[in-house]
Every structure is written in C-alpha cells, then in structure tokens.
Amino acid sequence: MSSLDEKIEEAKKLSMHIVKESEDDKLMTLSVGPQHPGTGHFRFIIKLDGDYIVNVNLDLGYVHRGEEKMCEYRNYFTNIPHLERPVIHDSANITYSYSLAVEDLIGITVPRRGQFLRALTSELDRINYTLYWLAIYGIFLGHSTMFMWPAADRELVLDLLERLTGHRITHAFNIPGGVRNDMPNNFKEKCLSQINYLEKRLKEYEHIFYNNPLFRQRTEGVGILSKEDAIKLGVTGSVLRASGVPYDIRKVEPYDIYNEIDFNVQYMKTCDSFARAYIPFLDVRESCHIIRELLDKMPESGDVREKLLSNIKGPPGESFKRVESGRGALSYHLVSDGTSRPYRVKISTGSFRNIIALPFLLVGSKLGDMPAIYWSLNYWPIEADR
C-alpha cells in the first residue's frame, strides 16, 4: 500500500483506539481556534495521547458568505466587488478567473494592453498575499522580526496597487472585458523602484528566517507529503510543487499573455514543511522577474478593456476557467441561461483543496510540530469557507 493508504488505515485504528481509551479519559481533546488569531476563524479539534496527535477533526464553517448563491442575484459586472471578499489579500486573482470565464461565455477578447495590466496586478497581489502569509508564519513560530519585516514591506506593494487600481486592499480592477482603468503616469518607474528594494529584502529574509537553524530544525523532515500522496489527495499550488510536481496553471494552461512570459516553475523534492514554506518565497522572487518582463514588453498605448454594456447577456451554455493564485489553482464554473445574471456559479479554491492534507500530516506528529505543518499548507480559511 502507498503511505496514504497506510495513513488511512492508521487513522481508522486510531479512531477505534480513541473510542476505547476515552472511557479511561487517557486522551486530551484540544480545540485549536476559532479564537486563535492564526486560524482565521477556522477550528480543528485535536485528540492527544501525551504529546502525540492521534486524531484531527476539521470544522471549517465559521465565515460562510454564500458567495456562489449571491452571484445568482447580481449581473456579471456587479458580482465583481463581493467576489473579492473571500480572499482579500489576493483579490486580483479571484476576479481574474471569473472575468476569464465570463469572457469565454460571451465570446470576447481582451485588448493586449489590458492583458498585460491584468497579469501585472495578478503578480503584485501574489507578492502581497505571500508577504502576509509569511508574516503570520513568523508569528506561528515565535519569530517576531519575521512578522514585522514582511508586514511592513507589504505596505510598499499595497502602495503600488492603490496607485494602479485606486483601491488599497480589494481593487475591483479585473472586470469582464479587461481592466477598469489604465495605469497612471510614472507608474513603471515607481514599480521598478519598489521591486528593486523588495529583491534586496528577500535576501535578508532568507538569511534571518529560512537559514535560521531553529526554523530549519522545526520544518526540515517534518510533515512529509510524498509526491504520490500529494497527487492522490489533489492538493495544488505550492503544496503540490513542494512535493516534486512542477505544476503551474500559468504554464500548463497559459491565459492572456502568460505564454509570452519567460519564467520558471519553482518546485522542490524534499516534500516537508520547509519545502512548503520555501516555495512561496521563491514564487515572490519569480514574480519580481515576471513584473519586470511585463513592464518591458507592455505596449506603450492602446485600449485596456472591451467596452461592454453593464447588463450583458451570455448565451445559454457553460464556461470553466482557472488561474494560478497565491494558493494554487483557482477556478470558476459558470452556467448561463441567457439572462444578464449567471444561472449558477461554482468556485474552487486552492485552500479548500489543500486543507484535506492537514489530518494526514498531523496524525502521528507531535503537538509542537502542529504550527509548522499547518501554516506550511498555505491555507487561507476564509477562502475555503466561501
């Protein structure tokens, strides 16, 4: 049997063990969240035998927003602002795949300059989210400096996004047909200046955090998710690539102008919590490279969106589109009945797909390894409970 099959059998045996031993009160039940700031309104219940985790029960539903149902009562344009809420820190990508699906449904092509601006915003928000995630990882492991540095440097990225889109956190920038507005004067120079600074800071991050012997001790060889198990569980994004699978939607299913951009898919083969923590960091460096290339190749002028009526009507049919978000594949399945509102919207997020790995990685581990394993899964609870 594969290691995943063995873990399933182990979980069954542990469950029987819990029922038997609970009569003697030998196991401790520990509720992690939703009050814990790191859980993001998400709770999982741990059963402990001494210092070892013998069972994990996930309880996801604390911030349910009914996004998919809300889409049925708004038209294709007015859905944009509320669809950003499940992600917040990566709002460009969750509206990116939605806009692609709408465009595929109604059969329009985005102007070339608009495609470049979409990709630019997507990469900036990828950096924005990853710095936030990295700051929380620092707090999880008691490294307060690694909280303050990324949190402060993230403000520089937010400045760029505010200058580009007019909004600081959520942007309502990607819309069906392109983007809402062109970039302002001198944005290219400002963006390159911030990227230059950020690349220097990344070297310091690597020195103080990733090369820290305490961080390595707590993450290397901890929470092993083999390549075979990662594929079988269906995880995505940095979690999948940390297990040796170089799979990135921007490469395998390039959208807009990503097929013209030269970049590398970051992956590792150690399959542990360190690899899952290091891949997003490498993604930030790669995003800096992509942003430089986008700014260099972007047309100097041209339309940024196809002008559409606010009550556009898609023909009856279905559309499926996905992008590579900060947590992995983020997809929309739209169903149209020919009216100005979608008949059905289904959202699939990377966080929801990755959280399935948590019980398998925690069972058999020590309680002290839980923070390093959990946050290495690049999980954003609000995105999963959409």
ABEGO torsion letter per residue (X at the ends): XBAAAAAAAAAAAAAAAAAAAAAAGABBBBBBOAABAAAGGBBBBBBBBEABBABBBBBABAABAGAAAAAAABBAAAAAAAAAAAAGAAAAAAAAAAAAAAAAAAGBBBBAAAAAAAAAAAAAAAAAAAAAAAAAAAAAAGBAAAAAAAAAAAAAAAAAAAAAAGBAABAGABBBGEBABBBBBGAAAAAAAAAAAAAAAAAAAAAAAAABAAAAAAABGBGBBBAAAAAAAGBBEAAAAAAGBBBBAAAABBBEAAAABBBBBBBBAAGBAAAAAAAAAAAAAAAAAAAAAAAAABBABEBABBBBBAABBBBBEBBBBBBBBAAEBBBBBBBBAGBABBABBBBBBAAAAAAAAAAAAABGBBAAAAAAAAAAAGBBAAAABX
